[in-house]
Amino acid sequence: MTRLLAWLQKPIDLLLWIALAAGLLMMLHVTIDVAGRTLFNHPFEGTTEIVSAYYMVVAAYLPGPGSRATTGISASTCSRCA
């Protein structure tokens, strides 16, 4: 299993960097939209659609393999279980 994870580490890292870039682009896009709307009374057209359809999807789902490969994901419904 360790060999498989070592082999997959570069694609996993690439997905993480793509997700980070999407997050940065999303912040810039929204900032430009707000600044344009506030300062020039001319918002950047299609910001809501582009952010929700592309940036958020990429930023939410691409880092998933990295978190599963390094720590795993667990959930507990018992607040007093240790």
Biopython code that builds the backbone (N, CA, C, O; Angstrom):
import numpy as np
from Bio.PDB.StructureBuilder import StructureBuilder

atoms = [
    (1, "MET", "N", (0.823, -1.196, 0.000)),
    (1, "MET", "CA", (0.000, 0.000, 0.000)),
    (1, "MET", "C", (0.866, 1.258, 0.000)),
    (1, "MET", "O", (0.500, 2.269, -0.600)),
    (2, "THR", "N", (2.006, 1.195, 0.670)),
    (2, "THR", "CA", (2.900, 2.343, 0.732)),
    (2, "THR", "C", (3.450, 2.682, -0.649)),
    (2, "THR", "O", (3.597, 3.855, -0.990)),
    (3, "ARG", "N", (3.754, 1.660, -1.441)),
    (3, "ARG", "CA", (4.257, 1.900, -2.791)),
    (3, "ARG", "C", (3.201, 2.568, -3.662)),
    (3, "ARG", "O", (3.512, 3.446, -4.467)),
    (4, "LEU", "N", (1.954, 2.146, -3.496)),
    (4, "LEU", "CA", (0.868, 2.749, -4.260)),
    (4, "LEU", "C", (0.691, 4.215, -3.890)),
    (4, "LEU", "O", (0.522, 5.060, -4.769)),
    (5, "LEU", "N", (0.727, 4.523, -2.604)),
    (5, "LEU", "CA", (0.600, 5.911, -2.178)),
    (5, "LEU", "C", (1.783, 6.758, -2.646)),
    (5, "LEU", "O", (1.612, 7.922, -3.008)),
    (6, "ALA", "N", (2.976, 6.177, -2.639)),
    (6, "ALA", "CA", (4.147, 6.904, -3.132)),
    (6, "ALA", "C", (4.004, 7.196, -4.627)),
    (6, "ALA", "O", (4.397, 8.268, -5.090)),
    (7, "TRP", "N", (3.452, 6.265, -5.372)),
    (7, "TRP", "CA", (3.260, 6.444, -6.800)),
    (7, "TRP", "C", (2.182, 7.486, -7.091)),
    (7, "TRP", "O", (2.275, 8.224, -8.072)),
    (8, "LEU", "N", (1.169, 7.544, -6.244)),
    (8, "LEU", "CA", (0.065, 8.475, -6.449)),
    (8, "LEU", "C", (0.295, 9.855, -5.830)),
    (8, "LEU", "O", (-0.533, 10.749, -6.007)),
    (9, "GLN", "N", (1.383, 10.041, -5.123)),
    (9, "GLN", "CA", (1.586, 11.297, -4.407)),
    (9, "GLN", "C", (1.689, 12.506, -5.338)),
    (9, "GLN", "O", (1.158, 13.569, -5.019)),
    (10, "LYS", "N", (2.356, 12.364, -6.472)),
    (10, "LYS", "CA", (2.473, 13.506, -7.399)),
    (10, "LYS", "C", (1.118, 13.924, -7.969)),
    (10, "LYS", "O", (0.816, 15.117, -7.968)),
    (11, "PRO", "N", (0.287, 12.995, -8.458)),
    (11, "PRO", "CA", (-1.049, 13.431, -8.907)),
    (11, "PRO", "C", (-1.895, 14.012, -7.776)),
    (11, "PRO", "O", (-2.658, 14.952, -7.999)),
    (12, "ILE", "N", (-1.772, 13.475, -6.583)),
    (12, "ILE", "CA", (-2.518, 14.009, -5.435)),
    (12, "ILE", "C", (-2.059, 15.434, -5.142)),
    (12, "ILE", "O", (-2.883, 16.314, -4.897)),
    (13, "ASP", "N", (-0.756, 15.662, -5.166)),
    (13, "ASP", "CA", (-0.227, 17.019, -4.944)),
    (13, "ASP", "C", (-0.685, 17.975, -6.039)),
    (13, "ASP", "O", (-0.994, 19.133, -5.759)),
    (14, "LEU", "N", (-0.731, 17.504, -7.280)),
    (14, "LEU", "CA", (-1.193, 18.336, -8.383)),
    (14, "LEU", "C", (-2.650, 18.750, -8.178)),
    (14, "LEU", "O", (-3.006, 19.907, -8.403)),
    (15, "LEU", "N", (-3.492, 17.808, -7.753)),
    (15, "LEU", "CA", (-4.891, 18.129, -7.480)),
    (15, "LEU", "C", (-5.012, 19.167, -6.374)),
    (15, "LEU", "O", (-5.857, 20.059, -6.445)),
    (16, "LEU", "N", (-4.175, 19.053, -5.360)),
    (16, "LEU", "CA", (-4.199, 20.033, -4.273)),
    (16, "LEU", "C", (-3.818, 21.417, -4.775)),
    (16, "LEU", "O", (-4.467, 22.400, -4.416)),
    (17, "TRP", "N", (-2.782, 21.513, -5.593)),
    (17, "TRP", "CA", (-2.356, 22.810, -6.114)),
    (17, "TRP", "C", (-3.403, 23.417, -7.039)),
    (17, "TRP", "O", (-3.601, 24.632, -7.042)),
    (18, "ILE", "N", (-4.074, 22.577, -7.826)),
    (18, "ILE", "CA", (-5.149, 23.080, -8.679)),
    (18, "ILE", "C", (-6.287, 23.627, -7.823)),
    (18, "ILE", "O", (-6.852, 24.674, -8.138)),
    (19, "ALA", "N", (-6.626, 22.925, -6.742)),
    (19, "ALA", "CA", (-7.680, 23.395, -5.836)),
    (19, "ALA", "C", (-7.280, 24.702, -5.159)),
    (19, "ALA", "O", (-8.112, 25.594, -4.994)),
    (20, "LEU", "N", (-6.016, 24.822, -4.769)),
    (20, "LEU", "CA", (-5.553, 26.074, -4.166)),
    (20, "LEU", "C", (-5.621, 27.227, -5.166)),
    (20, "LEU", "O", (-6.006, 28.340, -4.810)),
    (21, "ALA", "N", (-5.248, 26.959, -6.411)),
    (21, "ALA", "CA", (-5.335, 27.997, -7.445)),
    (21, "ALA", "C", (-6.786, 28.399, -7.689)),
    (21, "ALA", "O", (-7.080, 29.579, -7.880)),
    (22, "ALA", "N", (-7.693, 27.422, -7.684)),
    (22, "ALA", "CA", (-9.115, 27.735, -7.861)),
    (22, "ALA", "C", (-9.627, 28.588, -6.709)),
    (22, "ALA", "O", (-10.424, 29.502, -6.922)),
    (23, "GLY", "N", (-9.179, 28.300, -5.493)),
    (23, "GLY", "CA", (-9.575, 29.123, -4.348)),
    (23, "GLY", "C", (-9.067, 30.546, -4.470)),
    (23, "GLY", "O", (-9.786, 31.496, -4.161)),
    (24, "LEU", "N", (-7.843, 30.696, -4.916)),
    (24, "LEU", "CA", (-7.282, 32.035, -5.108)),
    (24, "LEU", "C", (-8.020, 32.788, -6.210)),
    (24, "LEU", "O", (-8.353, 33.963, -6.049)),
    (25, "LEU", "N", (-8.276, 32.113, -7.329)),
    (25, "LEU", "CA", (-9.008, 32.748, -8.417)),
    (25, "LEU", "C", (-10.429, 33.122, -7.990)),
    (25, "LEU", "O", (-10.951, 34.159, -8.399)),
    (26, "MET", "N", (-11.044, 32.281, -7.174)),
    (26, "MET", "CA", (-12.379, 32.582, -6.682)),
    (26, "MET", "C", (-12.364, 33.851, -5.827)),
    (26, "MET", "O", (-13.234, 34.709, -5.967)),
    (27, "MET", "N", (-11.378, 33.963, -4.948)),
    (27, "MET", "CA", (-11.277, 35.165, -4.114)),
    (27, "MET", "C", (-11.046, 36.409, -4.966)),
    (27, "MET", "O", (-11.660, 37.448, -4.724)),
    (28, "LEU", "N", (-10.172, 36.312, -5.954)),
    (28, "LEU", "CA", (-9.916, 37.449, -6.833)),
    (28, "LEU", "C", (-11.147, 37.833, -7.643)),
    (28, "LEU", "O", (-11.451, 39.014, -7.806)),
    (29, "HIS", "N", (-11.847, 36.832, -8.146)),
    (29, "HIS", "CA", (-13.045, 37.075, -8.942)),
    (29, "HIS", "C", (-14.113, 37.797, -8.118)),
    (29, "HIS", "O", (-14.708, 38.771, -8.580)),
    (30, "VAL", "N", (-14.349, 37.318, -6.910)),
    (30, "VAL", "CA", (-15.355, 37.949, -6.054)),
    (30, "VAL", "C", (-14.906, 39.353, -5.635)),
    (30, "VAL", "O", (-15.726, 40.269, -5.570)),
    (31, "THR", "N", (-13.620, 39.528, -5.352)),
    (31, "THR", "CA", (-13.107, 40.851, -4.985)),
    (31, "THR", "C", (-13.280, 41.848, -6.126)),
    (31, "THR", "O", (-13.683, 42.989, -5.902)),
    (32, "ILE", "N", (-12.977, 41.421, -7.340)),
    (32, "ILE", "CA", (-13.161, 42.289, -8.505)),
    (32, "ILE", "C", (-14.639, 42.639, -8.676)),
    (32, "ILE", "O", (-14.979, 43.779, -8.991)),
    (33, "ASP", "N", (-15.510, 41.658, -8.468)),
    (33, "ASP", "CA", (-16.941, 41.906, -8.592)),
    (33, "ASP", "C", (-17.426, 42.923, -7.559)),
    (33, "ASP", "O", (-18.153, 43.857, -7.897)),
    (34, "VAL", "N", (-17.027, 42.741, -6.312)),
    (34, "VAL", "CA", (-17.464, 43.660, -5.249)),
    (34, "VAL", "C", (-16.881, 45.055, -5.470)),
    (34, "VAL", "O", (-17.584, 46.054, -5.320)),
    (35, "ALA", "N", (-15.611, 45.124, -5.823)),
    (35, "ALA", "CA", (-14.995, 46.425, -6.068)),
    (35, "ALA", "C", (-15.641, 47.124, -7.256)),
    (35, "ALA", "O", (-15.877, 48.332, -7.212)),
    (36, "GLY", "N", (-15.926, 46.383, -8.306)),
    (36, "GLY", "CA", (-16.580, 46.978, -9.467)),
    (36, "GLY", "C", (-17.977, 47.464, -9.149)),
    (36, "GLY", "O", (-18.396, 48.528, -9.604)),
    (37, "ARG", "N", (-18.699, 46.674, -8.363)),
    (37, "ARG", "CA", (-20.052, 47.068, -7.991)),
    (37, "ARG", "C", (-20.042, 48.283, -7.070)),
    (37, "ARG", "O", (-20.876, 49.177, -7.206)),
    (38, "THR", "N", (-19.092, 48.314, -6.128)),
    (38, "THR", "CA", (-19.058, 49.394, -5.137)),
    (38, "THR", "C", (-18.473, 50.678, -5.708)),
    (38, "THR", "O", (-19.050, 51.752, -5.539)),
    (39, "LEU", "N", (-17.342, 50.578, -6.377)),
    (39, "LEU", "CA", (-16.634, 51.769, -6.825)),
    (39, "LEU", "C", (-17.139, 52.332, -8.153)),
    (39, "LEU", "O", (-17.199, 53.547, -8.336)),
    (40, "PHE", "N", (-17.499, 51.444, -9.073)),
    (40, "PHE", "CA", (-17.827, 51.893, -10.423)),
    (40, "PHE", "C", (-19.287, 51.664, -10.807)),
    (40, "PHE", "O", (-19.714, 52.016, -11.907)),
    (41, "ASN", "N", (-20.045, 51.067, -9.884)),
    (41, "ASN", "CA", (-21.452, 50.748, -10.135)),
    (41, "ASN", "C", (-21.603, 49.871, -11.384)),
    (41, "ASN", "O", (-22.576, 49.989, -12.128)),
    (42, "HIS", "N", (-20.633, 49.001, -11.594)),
    (42, "HIS", "CA", (-20.640, 48.087, -12.738)),
    (42, "HIS", "C", (-20.054, 46.744, -12.290)),
    (42, "HIS", "O", (-18.836, 46.566, -12.322)),
    (43, "PRO", "N", (-20.903, 45.799, -11.874)),
    (43, "PRO", "CA", (-20.381, 44.519, -11.397)),
    (43, "PRO", "C", (-19.815, 43.663, -12.529)),
    (43, "PRO", "O", (-20.120, 43.876, -13.703)),
    (44, "PHE", "N", (-19.008, 42.720, -12.160)),
    (44, "PHE", "CA", (-18.427, 41.763, -13.100)),
    (44, "PHE", "C", (-19.516, 40.749, -13.428)),
    (44, "PHE", "O", (-19.991, 40.051, -12.532)),
    (45, "GLU", "N", (-19.913, 40.655, -14.668)),
    (45, "GLU", "CA", (-21.053, 39.825, -15.057)),
    (45, "GLU", "C", (-20.772, 38.331, -14.853)),
    (45, "GLU", "O", (-19.682, 37.853, -15.168)),
    (46, "GLY", "N", (-21.745, 37.608, -14.333)),
    (46, "GLY", "CA", (-21.671, 36.155, -14.205)),
    (46, "GLY", "C", (-20.854, 35.640, -13.042)),
    (46, "GLY", "O", (-20.517, 34.457, -13.013)),
    (47, "THR", "N", (-20.525, 36.483, -12.086)),
    (47, "THR", "CA", (-19.675, 36.050, -10.980)),
    (47, "THR", "C", (-20.317, 34.926, -10.172)),
    (47, "THR", "O", (-19.655, 33.935, -9.860)),
    (48, "THR", "N", (-21.581, 35.065, -9.834)),
    (48, "THR", "CA", (-22.249, 34.048, -9.019)),
    (48, "THR", "C", (-22.265, 32.705, -9.726)),
    (48, "THR", "O", (-21.988, 31.679, -9.104)),
    (49, "GLU", "N", (-22.581, 32.692, -11.002)),
    (49, "GLU", "CA", (-22.647, 31.442, -11.748)),
    (49, "GLU", "C", (-21.273, 30.793, -11.890)),
    (49, "GLU", "O", (-21.131, 29.585, -11.704)),
    (50, "ILE", "N", (-20.279, 31.585, -12.213)),
    (50, "ILE", "CA", (-18.922, 31.045, -12.407)),
    (50, "ILE", "C", (-18.350, 30.531, -11.090)),
    (50, "ILE", "O", (-17.767, 29.448, -11.043)),
    (51, "VAL", "N", (-18.515, 31.304, -10.027)),
    (51, "VAL", "CA", (-17.974, 30.897, -8.728)),
    (51, "VAL", "C", (-18.643, 29.622, -8.243)),
    (51, "VAL", "O", (-17.964, 28.702, -7.787)),
    (52, "SER", "N", (-19.975, 29.557, -8.336)),
    (52, "SER", "CA", (-20.674, 28.391, -7.804)),
    (52, "SER", "C", (-20.538, 27.154, -8.689)),
    (52, "SER", "O", (-20.538, 26.033, -8.182)),
    (53, "ALA", "N", (-20.424, 27.341, -9.990)),
    (53, "ALA", "CA", (-20.362, 26.188, -10.892)),
    (53, "ALA", "C", (-18.954, 25.642, -11.089)),
    (53, "ALA", "O", (-18.791, 24.455, -11.371)),
    (54, "TYR", "N", (-17.937, 26.481, -10.946)),
    (54, "TYR", "CA", (-16.586, 26.030, -11.247)),
    (54, "TYR", "C", (-15.653, 26.088, -10.038)),
    (54, "TYR", "O", (-15.147, 25.061, -9.586)),
    (55, "TYR", "N", (-15.432, 27.283, -9.525)),
    (55, "TYR", "CA", (-14.431, 27.453, -8.472)),
    (55, "TYR", "C", (-14.770, 26.639, -7.219)),
    (55, "TYR", "O", (-13.907, 25.949, -6.677)),
    (56, "MET", "N", (-16.010, 26.716, -6.764)),
    (56, "MET", "CA", (-16.371, 26.010, -5.536)),
    (56, "MET", "C", (-16.296, 24.499, -5.698)),
    (56, "MET", "O", (-15.875, 23.793, -4.782)),
    (57, "VAL", "N", (-16.699, 24.008, -6.853)),
    (57, "VAL", "CA", (-16.646, 22.563, -7.097)),
    (57, "VAL", "C", (-15.201, 22.072, -7.086)),
    (57, "VAL", "O", (-14.882, 21.068, -6.450)),
    (58, "VAL", "N", (-14.337, 22.784, -7.789)),
    (58, "VAL", "CA", (-12.925, 22.396, -7.842)),
    (58, "VAL", "C", (-12.287, 22.509, -6.461)),
    (58, "VAL", "O", (-11.568, 21.603, -6.040)),
    (59, "ALA", "N", (-12.539, 23.605, -5.752)),
    (59, "ALA", "CA", (-11.931, 23.811, -4.439)),
    (59, "ALA", "C", (-12.459, 22.821, -3.408)),
    (59, "ALA", "O", (-11.750, 22.493, -2.456)),
    (60, "ALA", "N", (-13.679, 22.341, -3.576)),
    (60, "ALA", "CA", (-14.254, 21.416, -2.596)),
    (60, "ALA", "C", (-13.848, 19.968, -2.844)),
    (60, "ALA", "O", (-13.585, 19.237, -1.890)),
    (61, "TYR", "N", (-13.790, 19.538, -4.102)),
    (61, "TYR", "CA", (-13.610, 18.121, -4.376)),
    (61, "TYR", "C", (-12.192, 17.693, -4.748)),
    (61, "TYR", "O", (-11.829, 16.543, -4.500)),
    (62, "LEU", "N", (-11.394, 18.554, -5.321)),
    (62, "LEU", "CA", (-10.053, 18.120, -5.723)),
    (62, "LEU", "C", (-9.118, 17.798, -4.565)),
    (62, "LEU", "O", (-8.306, 16.886, -4.712)),
    (63, "PRO", "N", (-9.172, 18.481, -3.423)),
    (63, "PRO", "CA", (-8.254, 18.115, -2.341)),
    (63, "PRO", "C", (-8.634, 16.826, -1.623)),
    (63, "PRO", "O", (-7.878, 16.366, -0.767)),
    (64, "GLY", "N", (-9.763, 16.238, -1.938)),
    (64, "GLY", "CA", (-10.238, 15.042, -1.251)),
    (64, "GLY", "C", (-9.262, 13.875, -1.211)),
    (64, "GLY", "O", (-9.039, 13.313, -0.138)),
    (65, "PRO", "N", (-8.669, 13.488, -2.339)),
    (65, "PRO", "CA", (-7.736, 12.364, -2.293)),
    (65, "PRO", "C", (-6.536, 12.600, -1.375)),
    (65, "PRO", "O", (-6.021, 11.656, -0.776)),
    (66, "GLY", "N", (-6.098, 13.829, -1.263)),
    (66, "GLY", "CA", (-4.962, 14.119, -0.387)),
    (66, "GLY", "C", (-5.296, 13.907, 1.070)),
    (66, "GLY", "O", (-4.477, 13.384, 1.826)),
    (67, "SER", "N", (-6.483, 14.304, 1.473)),
    (67, "SER", "CA", (-6.854, 14.119, 2.873)),
    (67, "SER", "C", (-7.090, 12.655, 3.183)),
    (67, "SER", "O", (-6.810, 12.207, 4.295)),
    (68, "ARG", "N", (-7.593, 11.914, 2.239)),
    (68, "ARG", "CA", (-7.828, 10.492, 2.467)),
    (68, "ARG", "C", (-6.528, 9.694, 2.459)),
    (68, "ARG", "O", (-6.409, 8.690, 3.161)),
    (69, "ALA", "N", (-5.560, 10.135, 1.672)),
    (69, "ALA", "CA", (-4.303, 9.399, 1.565)),
    (69, "ALA", "C", (-3.414, 9.616, 2.784)),
    (69, "ALA", "O", (-2.643, 8.726, 3.143)),
    (70, "THR", "N", (-3.503, 10.769, 3.422)),
    (70, "THR", "CA", (-2.587, 11.058, 4.519)),
    (70, "THR", "C", (-3.162, 10.714, 5.890)),
    (70, "THR", "O", (-2.493, 10.063, 6.693)),
    (71, "THR", "N", (-4.387, 11.141, 6.165)),
    (71, "THR", "CA", (-4.929, 10.936, 7.515)),
    (71, "THR", "C", (-6.141, 10.053, 7.539)),
    (71, "THR", "O", (-6.435, 9.448, 8.570)),
    (72, "GLY", "N", (-6.841, 9.958, 6.469)),
    (72, "GLY", "CA", (-8.089, 9.242, 6.473)),
    (72, "GLY", "C", (-9.185, 10.141, 7.019)),
    (72, "GLY", "O", (-8.913, 11.146, 7.676)),
    (73, "ILE", "N", (-10.409, 9.771, 6.743)),
    (73, "ILE", "CA", (-11.529, 10.561, 7.216)),
    (73, "ILE", "C", (-12.370, 9.683, 8.125)),
    (73, "ILE", "O", (-12.710, 8.552, 7.778)),
    (74, "SER", "N", (-12.696, 10.208, 9.275)),
    (74, "SER", "CA", (-13.550, 9.463, 10.190)),
    (74, "SER", "C", (-14.614, 10.392, 10.727)),
    (74, "SER", "O", (-14.415, 11.604, 10.813)),
    (75, "ALA", "N", (-15.732, 9.821, 11.085)),
    (75, "ALA", "CA", (-16.815, 10.597, 11.652)),
    (75, "ALA", "C", (-17.369, 9.857, 12.858)),
    (75, "ALA", "O", (-17.448, 8.629, 12.859)),
    (76, "SER", "N", (-17.742, 10.588, 13.858)),
    (76, "SER", "CA", (-18.299, 9.987, 15.058)),
    (76, "SER", "C", (-19.601, 10.688, 15.408)),
    (76, "SER", "O", (-19.693, 11.915, 15.353)),
    (77, "THR", "N", (-20.587, 9.914, 15.761)),
    (77, "THR", "CA", (-21.855, 10.502, 16.159)),
    (77, "THR", "C", (-22.014, 10.506, 17.683)),
    (77, "THR", "O", (-22.999, 11.029, 18.204)),
    (78, "CYS", "N", (-21.065, 9.934, 18.380)),
    (78, "CYS", "CA", (-21.122, 9.865, 19.837)),
    (78, "CYS", "C", (-20.205, 10.916, 20.431)),
    (78, "CYS", "O", (-18.996, 10.882, 20.202)),
    (79, "SER", "N", (-20.763, 11.856, 21.194)),
    (79, "SER", "CA", (-19.945, 12.934, 21.727)),
    (79, "SER", "C", (-19.118, 12.494, 22.936)),
    (79, "SER", "O", (-18.124, 13.142, 23.265)),
    (80, "ARG", "N", (-19.506, 11.412, 23.595)),
    (80, "ARG", "CA", (-18.756, 10.953, 24.780)),
    (80, "ARG", "C", (-17.890, 9.732, 24.497)),
    (80, "ARG", "O", (-17.279, 9.186, 25.415)),
    (81, "CYS", "N", (-17.829, 9.300, 23.252)),
    (81, "CYS", "CA", (-17.002, 8.147, 22.913)),
    (81, "CYS", "C", (-15.546, 8.584, 22.807)),
    (81, "CYS", "O", (-15.246, 9.640, 22.251)),
    (82, "ALA", "N", (-14.663, 7.781, 23.335)),
    (82, "ALA", "CA", (-13.253, 8.133, 23.258)),
    (82, "ALA", "C", (-12.430, 6.988, 22.753)),
    (82, "ALA", "O", (-11.212, 7.112, 22.625)),
]
sb = StructureBuilder()
sb.init_structure("model")
sb.init_model(0)
sb.init_chain("A")
sb.init_seg("    ")
for serial, (resi, resn, name, xyz) in enumerate(atoms, 1):
    if name == "N":
        sb.init_residue(resn, " ", resi, " ")
    sb.init_atom(name, np.array(xyz, "f"), 0.0, 1.0, " ", f" {name:<3s}", serial, name[0])
structure = sb.get_structure()
